[in-house]
Amino acid sequence: MKKILFLLPLLLIGCTVYQKVTYQTNDLSAPQTVKTIPIMVEVRILADNRAQIDDNKLLFSAPQKTVLDGKTVCINSEQHYKRDSVVSQISRMMAEHFNKARLFNLTFYNQSNYSGYYLSGTLNSFYGEQEFSSGALVGAQFGLIGALATAGIKTPGKIIIEIADLKLYKKDGTLIKDFGNFYKEYKDDYKADGYCWCMYWNINEKLKDFNSHLADKIRADLADIKFE
């Protein structure tokens, strides 16, 4: 079933224009023994610093299928995120993930009258690239049967996600905790498709892992702070 769902965008390729930063959170859970931080927090929309960093330039200048160092690669090109900003979507997923993980009593996306604290930070990297698979393209050209036959194809790639200057404030502006920078780099063989939409799906899955580790870090760093 997962393979079929992964292939559905290939069958609807003519309609696929925009991609979303999203992933399933229904399978996220925290044990009942986990200590929830007893505050209500906003995840403010992250500042976007990606375009100022040379390693990200390709995302803003090339399509999802491009050439890098003489190889055809798939990237999560910025041009297919245009319906909503990447930082807005990542911030929204952080809030949803933190609620499922029971990190805080309640987490809000952006701003809320009910919260007493907020998280802010800067997105330095949301970058993915993997080698293009000509085999997956051939399979896709044979419709569903061909796509299913090539569904197991993977290609090597890397994904880098970094949030800098992550800080927790009280709503009156008092700094509670500076978490610094949180960076993760993933190198693996990733699922491939014939049209390079795969990199968008693969980086979304790694964002889920990133946010799980980020929640763990925040929980640990705030463990000794006494909240009123």
C-alpha angles and dihedrals in degrees: 000000000000090000091052092049090049090054098046094091088058090059091049095041093131090061097041109102107131129046128204134217098234145119139179115277099178091096093053115104141156125216115255088244093062114116110239115209103243100231139088113239139189120217100215117210107274120245111247115232098156098105090057093060118082095218089063098049094099092062091060098043107038139057122248090269110052144137122263123177090345095309130105108240141175118234135176092251115202093229092079096054096063100114091070129006120261092235092052092051094045091048090051091051091049091055093047092046093049091052092052090047090049090231094151132014086258134350123205129197113240109330136357137171089223099061127090097192140036139202121219132179147143128256109226099168141016097156131153134173134165136168116274115247115222088184091060090049092053090050093050091054089062092060126231096340093051092044092051090047091056097037093110094060115123132179131197119261147141136236126197124191123177134171115188133196093018107180139170117219136179112241089254089064098259111146110234102174138358107208093183119207125341114201133174130175121194124197116183147118107280134198111269136206133186098252103045097247085121094084091062092053094044095051090049090057091051091049087060090055091044092053091048091056091043091054090051091051094049091048092050095044092051096043095101097042116103112219121199 
